[in-house]
Amino acid sequence: MLVALTPGATVLALPPGEDAGDADLLWAGFELAAHDGAPADARRRVRRQLRRWSFPARLCDTAQLLVSELVTNAVVHTDSARVRCLLRAGGSRLRLEIHDEGSERSAPLPCWATPEDEHGRGLLLVDTLSDEWGVDCAAQGRGRTVWVELAPAPT
């Protein structure tokens, strides 16, 4: 596995089983303490990485919004101490994965918020703005991964 550290402790690596000849696969990841400042930190790190990879500005904006929503959910709705974020770019797709350490075994579901509600729209945004999204629960132990996939808009 190739690993290179970049400023801000973001790790760039090829995924297990991939070789350096597969140049269209890029990975980056970081881990954050699960606290109120984590969503803003995650947005900054995702923006910085996607700019390095030269993704279009509109896709960067959408990815930042989605990572903010998913990290917020991991911080607010799980008993996680740490949250990990992985980014994978391959071909024309971008995949964002948010891993929590929570003990909850069910998948989060979008809910309907009234105009007066201050919360409850995050997963509706995820569903609307992503090309695909889903949840993978850890096979053993604690935690789950909420993932989204995005493709750049046609030009």
N, C-alpha and C positions, 0 to 999 in steps of 0.2 A: 504494500500500500504506500502511495506517495503522500507525504504530509508536509505542509508548509505553514508556519504560523505567520499571520498577518497582524498589523496593529489592531488593538482592541480584542485580542485573544480569539479571533475567528479562526477556525481551522478549515483549511482547504484540503480536500483529499479525494482520491478516486474511491468509489465504493468497493467493498470487498468483492473479489472475483472479477474486477475490471482491470484492464491493463492500460498502460500509458498510451498505447496506440489508439485508443478510443477517445479521440480528442473532443468529441461533442458532449462528453459527460463531465460536468463540473459539480462539485459538492462544496458546500460551506456549512458550518454549524457553530453554534455557540450555546452556552448554558448560562442561565440567570437565576438569581435568588427569586423566589416567588413572593414578590412584594409589590406595592402600589406603583413603583417606578419601572417595573419590568416591561410593561407595554411600550412606553416611550423609548426605552433602551432598545427593545426589539425592533421598533420602527426605524430607528437610526441605523442600526447594524444592517438591516435588510436593504435599506436605501443605499448605503455605502457599497454593499456587496453587488447589488444589481447594477449600480453605475459602473463598477469595475468590469462587470461582464457585458456592459454596453446594451442593456435591455432598454426598450423604449420608455420614455417618461411616463406615459399613461399606464403601462404595465407595472412600473415601479410604484406609482401612486396606489394602484389597486392592491398590489402585494403588501404594501405598508398598512393599508386599512385592514386587510384580512389578517395579517399577523398580529396586529394590535387587538382585534376582536378575539382571536383564538388564545393569545397569551392572557388577555384579561379574563376570559372564561376559565383558564387553567388556574389563575391566581385566586379568583373569587369563588369558584364553584368546586374546587378540589382541595384536599388537605396536603397538597404538594409543598415541599420545601424548596425544590428546584424545578425549573422548566427548561427543556432543551428545544432548540429550534434548528431544523435542518432545511437547507435549500438545495435543490437539485435541478440543474438545467441540462437538458438533453434534447437535441433536435430543436423543435419549435415549442417545447413545453417547459414550464417552470412548475416545480412541485415544492410546496412548503409543508413541513411537518412540525407540529407542536406536540411534544411528548410531556405528559405530566406524570406525577408519582402518586396520583390519587388512588384511594381505595374503592371508589365508585366503579361498579362493573357494568353499568348501563351506558348506552350511547347518548350523548346530548342530542336533543331534538329542538328544531325551531319552535317558537311559541308565538302566539299572536298578542301583540301589545296594543293597548288603546292609545289614542293621541295624548292622553294624560299621563301614561306610564313613562317613567324615566329610564327604564331598562327593558330588556326583552326583545331587542331587534337584531342582536349580533349575528345569530345563526341565520336569520332571514337575509341579512346582507351577504353572508358567506354563500348562501344558496343562490342568491341573485347574481353575484359578481364572479363566482368561480365557474369554470367549465365543468368541473367535477369536484366533489368533496366526499369525505367519508370518515369513518372512525374505525380504528383497529384496537381492540383491547389486548393487553399483554396476555400471552398464553399462560404464563405462570407469574404469580406475584402481583404486584400493584402496577397501576398505570395504564394509560391508553395513549394513542396517537390520533390526533385529529389532523387530517391532511386536506389540502386543496391543490388543484391543478389549474394553471392558467396558460393560455396561449396568446401570443401577441395578436392584436387586432390586425386584420388585413389592411394593407396600405393602398 
